[in-house]
Amino acid sequence: MVPFALLDWIWMILFLVLMIGCGALFYRLGKRSESDFFLAGRGLPWWLPASSVYATHTAVDTPMWVTGVVYKYGLTGIWYAFFSAWCAVSAFVSTRIFRRSLAFTQAEWQSLRFSGLGSELLRGWMSGWQTFMTMFNMGWVGIAMGKICQYVFGWPAWAGLIGFSSICAVYVLTSGFWGVVMADFQQGIIAFSAILIVSTWGIIAAGGPQTMAIKLAAMGQSWRLNPFHFTGLFSGDFPLAWFATMMVIAIIGGFGMGTNIDWYLEAQRIQSARTVRDASYSIWWGTALVIVRNSIWAAAALGFFVLFPNISEASQYEMGWFRLGFDYLPVGLLGFFFAAILAIHLSTISSVLNMGAMYVTRDVYHHYINPNAKEEKLVWVGRVSTVFILLCSFVFGLMMTEITKWLIFALWIMTAGVWLPNILQVIWWRFNAWGYLSSWIANLGLSWLVVWILPLFGIIPNLPDYLQYWSLMVLTAFIYIPVTYLTKPDNMDHLVKYYIMSRPIGFWGPVKKEAERRGLL
């Protein structure tokens, strides 16, 4: 347990009052319409969604993940977090295409991109899948908070999981995305300040940069300072092949939509921006802050290794950055640090919670159940959906113990088979709903088979991460490519309408020619 003084408790209570106050302050704006509750009326200047991009992706599990891979692999491990660079490409490609569509969600965009029965089935599938992933995401973020509260206060993990996520739900329920984005702006400032303070304090505790380098050399661990220290071309824990895989995923992935699970959160921020240019700037600058933040954490993780070099359990060394704060900050700053942790936690939980409710409300209730629902009814359904998703996330959180293992599976492997289809749906007119839907269903089954089930029964060996990724990409392609060619293309009228509205890049020649023939271009 960490001893808190009166000043520490004051810091924490003031922060919670500030966050709940956001909900009350923006209640009237959030209740006006479905667009206000989920997109803040589509009128935000770029810097507000940018701060939300940064704050949302600064979750309590993130320093655990970054610390975990850097503690294990040295600075080479930072490449695990480089996947966020896809946003830098997306900002000027898929972000613009998506913003022009005016779709609330990725599922709705796909009903504009594809046509017919396949489009309807795909929208239902995507809305259901994203609702599930919302609960899953909140579960792993929530249990990370539970582990922190266990370390700080001695609480059982479930108490930290349930308690603070429930407090967060207050301002999400009252003001929707208005409360989320305004709270994110404040939380981002608080969180970045704490990251700088704690990381600097930890590096000083380890002796400073020069002393850290000397101590690592004395331990025979100088290789940890080299971000390009790979274990071989294909061999070892971190081969060059895995690095190349991550670069392909990060850079080329920006041309698609949904190439990473973070896209679905970004999509909400893209549509909340007031113009296409604001949307692009928000994704670019939000991502820049994320990459800077990861670099600061990586330096602190090296300091933690110097101080505690012999920890073998991942669940223990993942807590490294938090231990630097709680073990070395003076009384008075501990409360500020914990308030910053709450900021980090609430920003992610609020964003994911509001996004999940948007899929339930917009894509399930409004589209399939009650297309003529009034705005006040839709806001009410959004609030009920918020509570439902929150309760389900608690169940998922209690199932998770090791953060890094779940994150690598969810961020990398579980999206491997749909990585290329997520690009093809943007750049290739002939790729249809049946091809995309089959890729998702195939990948869902194959990812569990390749990663967990077949190795468990000794049918295949445990493959390294990069081989799992490429194997799933190839295996899934053997399913969705034949399905695409064996089924009819989407309706040309539908494709022309989409092309005129969104102006996609890539292989859209036949659709462009048809639009020109009709005098629409």
C-alpha positions as CSV (number, residue, x, y, z in Angstrom):
1,M,0.0,0.0,0.0
2,V,1.0,3.6,-0.6
3,P,0.5,6.1,2.2
4,F,-1.6,9.1,1.2
5,A,-1.5,12.4,3.1
6,L,-4.4,14.8,3.3
7,L,-3.1,16.8,0.3
8,D,-3.0,13.6,-1.8
9,W,-6.7,12.9,-1.0
10,I,-7.6,16.5,-1.9
11,W,-5.9,16.2,-5.3
12,M,-7.9,13.0,-6.1
13,I,-11.3,14.4,-4.8
14,L,-10.9,17.7,-6.7
15,F,-10.2,15.8,-9.9
16,L,-13.3,13.6,-9.5
17,V,-15.5,16.6,-8.8
18,L,-14.1,18.4,-11.9
19,M,-14.9,15.4,-14.2
20,I,-18.4,14.9,-12.8
21,G,-18.9,18.6,-13.2
22,C,-18.2,18.3,-16.9
23,G,-21.2,16.0,-17.2
24,A,-23.5,18.6,-15.5
25,L,-22.0,21.5,-17.5
26,F,-22.6,20.0,-20.9
27,Y,-25.8,18.1,-20.1
28,R,-28.0,20.5,-22.1
29,L,-25.8,20.2,-25.2
30,G,-25.6,16.4,-25.0
31,K,-29.4,15.8,-24.8
32,R,-30.3,17.9,-27.9
33,S,-29.9,15.1,-30.5
34,E,-28.3,11.8,-31.5
35,S,-25.6,13.8,-33.3
36,D,-24.9,15.9,-30.1
37,F,-24.8,12.9,-27.8
38,F,-22.4,10.9,-30.0
39,L,-20.5,13.5,-32.2
40,A,-20.8,16.8,-30.3
41,G,-22.9,18.2,-33.2
42,R,-20.0,17.8,-35.7
43,G,-18.7,21.2,-34.9
44,L,-15.4,20.8,-33.1
45,P,-12.2,22.7,-34.0
46,W,-9.3,20.3,-34.8
47,W,-7.5,20.8,-31.5
48,L,-10.4,19.4,-29.4
49,P,-10.6,16.0,-31.2
50,A,-6.8,16.0,-31.4
51,S,-6.6,16.2,-27.6
52,S,-9.2,13.5,-27.4
53,V,-7.2,11.2,-29.7
54,Y,-4.2,11.6,-27.4
55,A,-6.1,11.3,-24.2
56,T,-8.2,8.3,-25.3
57,H,-5.1,6.4,-26.3
58,T,-3.4,7.2,-23.0
59,A,-5.0,4.4,-21.0
60,V,-3.9,2.8,-17.7
61,D,-3.0,-0.3,-19.6
62,T,-0.8,1.6,-22.1
63,P,2.2,2.3,-19.7
64,M,1.9,-1.3,-18.6
65,W,2.2,-2.4,-22.2
66,V,5.0,0.0,-23.1
67,T,6.9,-0.8,-19.9
68,G,6.4,-4.5,-20.5
69,V,7.9,-4.6,-24.0
70,V,10.7,-2.2,-23.2
71,Y,11.6,-4.1,-20.0
72,K,11.7,-7.3,-22.0
73,Y,13.3,-6.2,-25.3
74,G,15.0,-2.9,-24.4
75,L,14.3,0.1,-26.7
76,T,13.7,-2.3,-29.6
77,G,10.4,-3.0,-27.8
78,I,9.2,0.6,-28.6
79,W,8.4,-0.6,-32.1
80,Y,5.5,-2.5,-30.7
81,A,3.9,0.8,-30.0
82,F,4.8,2.3,-33.4
83,F,1.6,0.9,-34.9
84,S,0.0,4.3,-34.1
85,A,2.0,5.7,-37.0
86,W,-0.8,4.4,-39.3
87,C,-2.7,7.5,-38.2
88,A,-0.1,9.8,-39.8
89,V,-0.9,8.3,-43.2
90,S,-4.6,8.0,-42.4
91,A,-4.8,11.7,-41.6
92,F,-4.4,12.5,-45.3
93,V,-6.1,9.5,-46.9
94,S,-8.8,7.4,-45.2
95,T,-9.6,10.2,-42.7
96,R,-10.7,12.5,-45.5
97,I,-12.7,9.8,-47.3
98,F,-14.5,8.9,-44.1
99,R,-15.3,12.5,-43.0
100,R,-16.9,13.2,-46.4
101,S,-19.3,10.3,-46.0
102,L,-20.9,11.8,-42.9
103,A,-21.4,8.3,-41.5
104,F,-21.6,8.1,-37.7
105,T,-19.8,4.8,-37.5
106,Q,-17.6,2.4,-39.5
107,A,-20.6,0.1,-39.8
108,E,-22.7,2.9,-41.3
109,W,-19.9,3.8,-43.7
110,Q,-19.9,0.3,-45.0
111,S,-23.6,0.5,-45.8
112,L,-22.7,3.5,-47.9
113,R,-19.8,1.8,-49.5
114,F,-21.5,-1.6,-50.2
115,S,-25.0,-2.5,-51.4
116,G,-27.7,-5.1,-51.2
117,L,-28.2,-7.9,-48.7
118,G,-24.4,-8.3,-48.1
119,S,-24.3,-4.7,-47.0
120,E,-27.1,-5.1,-44.5
121,L,-25.6,-8.3,-43.0
122,L,-22.2,-6.6,-42.8
123,R,-23.6,-3.6,-40.9
124,G,-25.3,-6.0,-38.4
125,W,-22.1,-8.0,-38.0
126,M,-19.9,-4.9,-37.6
127,S,-22.2,-3.3,-35.1
128,G,-22.4,-6.5,-33.1
129,W,-18.6,-7.0,-33.3
130,Q,-17.8,-3.5,-32.2
131,T,-20.2,-3.7,-29.3
132,F,-18.4,-6.8,-28.2
133,M,-14.9,-5.3,-28.7
134,T,-16.1,-2.2,-26.7
135,M,-16.8,-4.5,-23.7
136,F,-13.5,-6.3,-24.3
137,N,-11.5,-3.1,-24.5
138,M,-13.1,-1.7,-21.4
139,G,-12.4,-4.9,-19.6
140,W,-8.7,-4.9,-20.1
141,V,-8.4,-1.2,-19.4
142,G,-10.6,-1.6,-16.3
143,I,-8.6,-4.6,-14.9
144,A,-5.4,-2.6,-15.4
145,M,-6.9,0.1,-13.1
146,G,-7.9,-2.7,-10.7
147,K,-4.2,-3.8,-10.5
148,I,-3.1,-0.2,-9.8
149,C,-5.7,0.2,-7.0
150,Q,-4.6,-3.2,-5.6
151,Y,-1.0,-1.9,-5.4
152,V,-1.9,1.6,-4.1
153,F,-4.7,0.9,-1.6
154,G,-4.6,-2.9,-1.2
155,W,-8.1,-3.2,-2.7
156,P,-9.2,-6.4,-4.5
157,A,-8.8,-5.9,-8.3
158,W,-12.5,-6.0,-8.9
159,A,-13.0,-2.9,-6.7
160,G,-10.7,-0.7,-8.8
161,L,-12.2,-2.1,-12.0
162,I,-15.8,-1.4,-11.0
163,G,-15.5,1.7,-8.9
164,F,-13.8,4.2,-11.1
165,S,-15.4,3.0,-14.4
166,S,-18.8,3.6,-12.7
167,I,-17.8,7.1,-11.7
168,C,-16.8,7.8,-15.3
169,A,-20.2,6.6,-16.6
170,V,-21.8,9.5,-14.7
171,Y,-20.6,12.2,-17.1
172,V,-20.9,9.9,-20.2
173,L,-24.5,9.2,-19.3
174,T,-25.4,12.9,-18.7
175,S,-23.7,14.7,-21.6
176,G,-22.5,12.1,-24.0
177,F,-19.6,13.0,-26.4
178,W,-19.7,16.6,-25.3
179,G,-18.7,15.5,-21.8
180,V,-16.2,13.0,-23.2
181,V,-14.3,15.4,-25.4
182,M,-14.3,18.3,-23.0
183,A,-13.1,16.1,-20.2
184,D,-10.5,14.6,-22.5
185,F,-9.0,18.0,-23.1
186,Q,-8.4,18.5,-19.4
187,Q,-7.4,14.9,-18.8
188,G,-4.8,15.1,-21.6
189,I,-3.1,18.1,-20.0
190,I,-3.1,16.5,-16.5
191,A,-1.9,13.1,-17.9
192,F,1.0,14.6,-20.0
193,S,2.1,16.6,-17.0
194,A,2.2,13.5,-14.8
195,I,4.0,11.5,-17.5
196,L,6.8,14.1,-17.7
197,I,7.1,14.5,-13.9
198,V,7.1,10.7,-13.0
199,S,9.3,9.7,-15.9
200,T,11.9,12.4,-15.1
201,W,11.8,11.5,-11.4
202,G,12.3,7.8,-12.3
203,I,15.3,8.6,-14.6
204,I,16.8,10.7,-11.9
205,A,16.3,7.9,-9.3
206,A,18.2,5.6,-11.7
207,G,21.1,8.0,-11.7
208,G,20.3,10.0,-14.8
209,P,21.0,9.1,-18.5
210,Q,24.8,8.8,-18.2
211,T,24.7,6.6,-15.0
212,M,21.9,4.5,-16.5
213,A,24.1,3.7,-19.6
214,I,27.1,2.9,-17.3
215,K,25.0,0.6,-15.1
216,L,23.5,-1.2,-18.1
217,A,27.0,-1.7,-19.5
218,A,28.2,-3.1,-16.2
219,M,25.2,-5.6,-16.3
220,G,26.1,-6.6,-19.9
221,Q,22.8,-5.0,-21.0
222,S,24.0,-2.2,-23.2
223,W,22.1,-3.7,-26.1
224,R,18.9,-2.3,-24.5
225,L,19.9,1.2,-25.5
226,N,19.8,0.2,-29.2
227,P,16.3,0.5,-30.8
228,F,17.5,-1.7,-33.7
229,H,18.9,-4.6,-31.6
230,F,17.1,-7.5,-33.3
231,T,17.7,-11.1,-32.3
232,G,18.2,-12.2,-35.9
233,L,16.5,-12.2,-39.3
234,F,13.9,-14.8,-38.3
235,S,15.1,-16.2,-35.0
236,G,14.8,-15.1,-31.4
237,D,12.1,-13.2,-29.5
238,F,12.3,-10.0,-31.6
239,P,13.6,-10.8,-35.2
240,L,14.0,-8.3,-38.0
241,A,11.1,-10.0,-39.7
242,W,8.7,-8.9,-36.9
243,F,10.0,-5.3,-37.2
244,A,9.4,-5.4,-41.0
245,T,5.9,-6.7,-40.4
246,M,5.1,-3.9,-38.0
247,M,6.4,-1.3,-40.4
248,V,4.2,-2.6,-43.2
249,I,1.2,-2.7,-40.9
250,A,1.7,0.8,-39.6
251,I,2.5,2.6,-42.8
252,I,0.4,0.9,-45.5
253,G,-2.4,0.4,-43.0
254,G,-3.1,4.1,-43.1
255,F,-4.6,3.7,-46.5
256,G,-7.4,1.6,-45.1
257,M,-10.2,1.9,-42.5
258,G,-10.2,-0.5,-39.5
259,T,-6.6,-1.8,-40.1
260,N,-6.2,-1.4,-36.3
261,I,-8.9,-1.6,-33.6
262,D,-8.1,2.1,-32.7
263,W,-9.6,3.2,-36.0
264,Y,-13.1,2.9,-34.6
265,L,-12.4,5.4,-31.9
266,E,-10.7,7.7,-34.3
267,A,-13.7,7.5,-36.6
268,Q,-15.8,9.1,-34.0
269,R,-13.4,12.0,-33.6
270,I,-13.1,12.4,-37.3
271,Q,-16.8,12.9,-37.6
272,S,-17.0,15.2,-34.7
273,A,-14.6,17.7,-36.4
274,R,-16.3,20.6,-38.2
275,T,-14.5,20.2,-41.5
276,V,-12.5,17.6,-43.5
277,R,-9.3,19.7,-42.8
278,D,-10.1,19.8,-39.1
279,A,-10.5,16.0,-39.1
280,S,-7.1,15.5,-40.8
281,Y,-5.3,17.8,-38.4
282,S,-6.9,16.2,-35.4
283,I,-5.7,12.7,-36.3
284,W,-2.2,14.0,-37.2
285,W,-1.5,16.0,-34.1
286,G,-3.2,13.5,-31.8
287,T,-0.9,10.8,-33.1
288,A,2.2,13.0,-32.8
289,L,1.5,13.4,-29.1
290,V,1.0,9.6,-28.7
291,I,4.4,8.9,-30.3
292,V,6.1,11.5,-28.1
293,R,4.4,10.0,-25.0
294,N,5.6,6.5,-25.9
295,S,9.2,7.7,-26.2
296,I,9.0,9.3,-22.7
297,W,7.6,6.1,-21.2
298,A,10.3,4.0,-22.9
299,A,13.1,6.1,-21.3
300,A,11.4,5.7,-17.9
301,A,11.1,1.9,-18.4
302,L,14.8,1.7,-19.0
303,G,15.3,3.5,-15.7
304,F,13.0,1.0,-14.0
305,F,15.1,-1.9,-15.4
306,V,18.3,-0.3,-14.0
307,L,16.6,-0.1,-10.6
308,F,15.0,-3.5,-10.7
309,P,16.7,-5.7,-13.2
310,N,15.8,-9.2,-12.1
311,I,12.0,-9.3,-12.4
312,S,10.8,-12.3,-14.4
313,E,7.1,-12.1,-14.1
314,A,5.5,-10.0,-16.8
315,S,2.6,-9.0,-14.5
316,Q,5.1,-7.5,-12.1
317,Y,7.4,-5.6,-14.4
318,E,4.5,-4.2,-16.4
319,M,3.8,-2.1,-13.3
320,G,7.2,-0.4,-13.6
321,W,6.2,3.1,-14.5
322,F,3.6,3.2,-11.8
323,R,6.1,2.0,-9.2
324,L,8.4,4.8,-10.2
325,G,5.7,7.2,-9.3
326,F,4.5,5.6,-6.1
327,D,7.9,4.6,-4.8
328,Y,9.8,7.8,-5.5
329,L,7.5,10.8,-5.6
330,P,7.2,12.8,-2.4
331,V,4.0,13.0,-0.3
332,G,1.7,15.7,-1.8
333,L,2.7,14.7,-5.4
334,L,1.4,11.2,-4.9
335,G,-2.2,12.4,-4.9
336,F,-1.6,14.4,-8.1
337,F,0.0,11.3,-9.7
338,F,-3.1,9.2,-8.8
339,A,-5.4,12.0,-10.1
340,A,-3.4,11.8,-13.3
341,I,-3.9,8.0,-13.4
342,L,-7.6,8.6,-13.0
343,A,-7.5,11.1,-15.9
344,I,-5.7,8.5,-18.0
345,H,-8.3,5.8,-17.0
346,L,-11.4,7.9,-17.4
347,S,-10.5,9.4,-20.8
348,T,-10.3,5.9,-22.3
349,I,-13.3,4.4,-20.5
350,S,-15.5,7.4,-21.4
351,S,-14.5,7.3,-25.1
352,V,-14.9,3.6,-25.5
353,L,-18.2,3.6,-23.6
354,N,-19.7,6.4,-25.7
355,M,-18.5,4.8,-28.9
356,G,-20.0,1.4,-28.0
357,A,-23.4,3.0,-27.1
358,M,-23.3,4.8,-30.5
359,Y,-23.0,1.4,-32.3
360,V,-25.9,0.0,-30.4
361,T,-28.1,3.1,-30.8
362,R,-27.2,4.2,-34.4
363,D,-26.6,0.8,-36.1
364,V,-28.8,-1.6,-34.2
365,Y,-31.7,0.4,-32.7
366,H,-32.0,3.3,-35.1
367,H,-31.3,1.3,-38.3
368,Y,-33.0,-2.0,-37.6
369,I,-35.5,-1.6,-34.8
370,N,-36.9,2.0,-35.0
371,P,-35.8,4.0,-38.0
372,N,-38.4,6.7,-37.2
373,A,-37.3,7.2,-33.6
374,K,-37.3,10.8,-32.4
375,E,-34.1,12.5,-31.2
376,E,-35.0,12.4,-27.5
377,K,-35.8,8.6,-27.8
378,L,-32.4,8.0,-29.4
379,V,-30.6,9.9,-26.6
380,W,-32.5,7.8,-24.1
381,V,-31.5,4.6,-25.9
382,G,-27.9,5.8,-25.9
383,R,-27.9,6.2,-22.2
384,V,-29.4,2.7,-21.6
385,S,-26.8,1.2,-24.0
386,T,-24.1,3.0,-22.0
387,V,-25.2,1.2,-18.8
388,F,-25.5,-2.2,-20.5
389,I,-22.0,-2.0,-22.0
390,L,-20.5,-0.9,-18.7
391,L,-21.9,-3.9,-16.8
392,C,-20.8,-6.4,-19.5
393,S,-17.2,-4.9,-19.5
394,F,-16.9,-5.8,-15.8
395,V,-17.3,-9.5,-16.7
396,F,-14.6,-9.3,-19.3
397,G,-12.2,-7.4,-17.0
398,L,-12.4,-10.1,-14.3
399,M,-11.3,-12.7,-16.9
400,M,-7.9,-11.0,-17.7
401,T,-4.7,-11.2,-15.7
402,E,-1.7,-10.4,-17.9
403,I,-2.2,-7.2,-19.9
404,T,0.5,-7.5,-22.6
405,K,-0.6,-11.0,-23.8
406,W,-4.2,-9.8,-24.3
407,L,-3.1,-6.6,-26.0
408,I,-0.8,-8.2,-28.5
409,F,-3.5,-10.7,-29.4
410,A,-6.2,-8.1,-29.8
411,L,-4.1,-5.3,-31.4
412,W,-2.1,-7.5,-33.8
413,I,-3.1,-11.1,-34.2
414,M,-6.9,-10.8,-34.0
415,T,-6.9,-8.2,-36.8
416,A,-4.4,-9.9,-39.1
417,G,-6.8,-11.5,-41.5
418,V,-8.8,-8.4,-42.0
419,W,-5.9,-6.0,-42.4
420,L,-5.7,-6.2,-46.2
421,P,-9.6,-6.3,-46.7
422,N,-9.8,-3.1,-44.6
423,I,-7.5,-1.5,-47.2
424,L,-9.2,-3.1,-50.2
425,Q,-12.6,-1.8,-49.2
426,V,-11.2,1.7,-49.6
427,I,-9.1,1.4,-52.7
428,W,-10.7,-1.3,-54.9
429,W,-14.2,-0.9,-56.4
430,R,-14.6,-4.6,-57.1
431,F,-14.2,-5.7,-53.5
432,N,-17.7,-6.3,-52.2
433,A,-19.6,-6.9,-48.9
434,W,-19.5,-10.7,-49.2
435,G,-15.7,-10.7,-49.6
436,Y,-15.3,-8.4,-46.6
437,L,-17.8,-10.2,-44.4
438,S,-16.2,-13.6,-45.2
439,S,-12.7,-12.2,-44.3
440,W,-14.0,-11.2,-40.8
441,I,-15.7,-14.5,-40.1
442,A,-12.8,-16.5,-41.4
443,N,-10.2,-14.5,-39.4
444,L,-12.2,-14.7,-36.2
445,G,-12.0,-18.5,-36.3
446,L,-8.6,-18.9,-37.7
447,S,-6.9,-16.5,-35.2
448,W,-8.1,-18.6,-32.3
449,L,-7.1,-21.8,-34.1
450,V,-3.6,-20.6,-35.0
451,V,-2.7,-18.8,-31.8
452,W,-4.4,-20.9,-29.1
453,I,-6.2,-24.1,-30.1
454,L,-3.9,-25.9,-32.5
455,P,-0.7,-25.3,-30.5
456,L,-2.6,-26.4,-27.3
457,F,-3.2,-29.8,-28.9
458,G,0.3,-30.1,-30.4
459,I,-1.0,-29.9,-34.0
460,I,1.3,-27.0,-34.8
461,P,4.1,-25.4,-32.8
462,N,3.7,-22.0,-31.1
463,L,4.5,-19.6,-33.9
464,P,6.3,-16.3,-33.3
465,D,4.1,-13.2,-33.5
466,Y,5.1,-12.2,-37.1
467,L,4.5,-15.7,-38.4
468,Q,1.1,-15.8,-36.8
469,Y,0.3,-12.5,-38.5
470,W,1.4,-13.4,-42.0
471,S,-0.1,-16.9,-41.7
472,L,-3.5,-15.4,-40.9
473,M,-3.2,-12.9,-43.7
474,V,-2.5,-15.6,-46.2
475,L,-5.0,-18.2,-44.9
476,T,-7.8,-15.6,-44.8
477,A,-7.0,-14.4,-48.4
478,F,-7.7,-18.0,-49.6
479,I,-11.2,-17.4,-48.5
480,Y,-12.2,-13.8,-49.2
481,I,-10.6,-13.5,-52.6
482,P,-12.6,-16.4,-54.1
483,V,-15.7,-15.2,-52.4
484,T,-15.3,-11.7,-53.9
485,Y,-15.0,-13.0,-57.4
486,L,-17.7,-15.7,-57.1
487,T,-20.3,-13.0,-56.0
488,K,-21.6,-10.1,-58.0
489,P,-20.1,-6.6,-57.8
490,D,-22.0,-4.0,-55.9
491,N,-24.7,-2.1,-57.7
492,M,-23.1,0.5,-60.0
493,D,-25.7,3.2,-59.1
494,H,-24.7,2.7,-55.5
495,L,-21.0,2.8,-56.2
496,V,-21.3,6.0,-58.3
497,K,-23.2,7.7,-55.5
498,Y,-20.5,6.7,-53.0
499,Y,-17.7,7.8,-55.3
500,I,-19.2,11.2,-55.9
501,M,-19.7,11.7,-52.1
502,S,-16.4,10.3,-50.8
503,R,-13.9,10.7,-53.7
504,P,-11.9,7.5,-52.7
505,I,-8.4,6.8,-54.0
506,G,-7.1,3.7,-55.7
507,F,-8.6,1.4,-58.3
508,W,-11.9,3.0,-59.1
509,G,-11.6,3.3,-62.9
510,P,-14.9,1.8,-64.0
511,V,-16.9,3.7,-61.4
512,K,-15.1,7.0,-62.2
513,K,-15.8,6.5,-66.0
514,E,-19.5,5.8,-65.2
515,A,-19.7,9.0,-63.1
516,E,-18.1,11.0,-65.9
517,R,-20.5,9.4,-68.5
518,R,-23.4,10.6,-66.3
519,G,-22.0,14.1,-66.2
520,L,-21.5,13.9,-62.4
521,L,-17.7,14.7,-62.6
